[in-house]
């Protein structure tokens, strides 16, 4: 019988995924794109998009 060492998957996945902030940014962009295409989104999603866009306007990238 061979003994196989396997790395725990959680740290490997954590290091492989984009940061949570980057993932959320992509979701905001997706939701805003759907809104801009005229797709009806729930009110709380629209409020979330607006809030995120306000933050980006108040604190632009340099």
N, C-alpha and C positions, 0 to 999 in steps of 0.2 A: 504494500500500500504506500502510495506517494503522499507526502504531506505537502500541501500547497499553501503558500502564504498569499493571502489576498488583502490588499489594502482596503481599509474601510471606505465605502463608496461616498459617504457624506462629505468628507473634506475634499475628495477628488471632484465631486460635482460642484461644490461651493467655489472652488478655485477655477472651474471651467466655465461657469455661467457668467454672463455680464453682471455688473453690479445691480443691485435692486433699483437704484436711482436711474440707471440707464434703461432698465426694463420698464419702469414706470413712465419714463419720457417717451418711449416708443408707444406705449398704450395711450398716452395723452394725444400723441400725433395721430394715431389710428382713429381714435374717437373724434378728433377734430376733423379729420378727413371725411369720415362718414357724415358728420354734421354738415360739412361744406358741400357734400353731394346731395343734400336734401333728405337724407335718411333720418327718420324720426327717432330720437334718442330719449330715454327717460330724463325727467327734469333734474334728478340728482347727478346724472352724468354730465348734462349741460352745465350745471353749476360747478362741477369739478373741473371741467375744461376751462371755464371762465376764470376760476380761481388760479389755476396753474398758469394761464396766459397772463394774468395780472402780475403774478410773482415774476415771471420772465420779463415783463415790461419794466417793473420796478428795479429789477436787478439784472440788467443785460450783461451778456458776455463782453469782455473787454476786447 
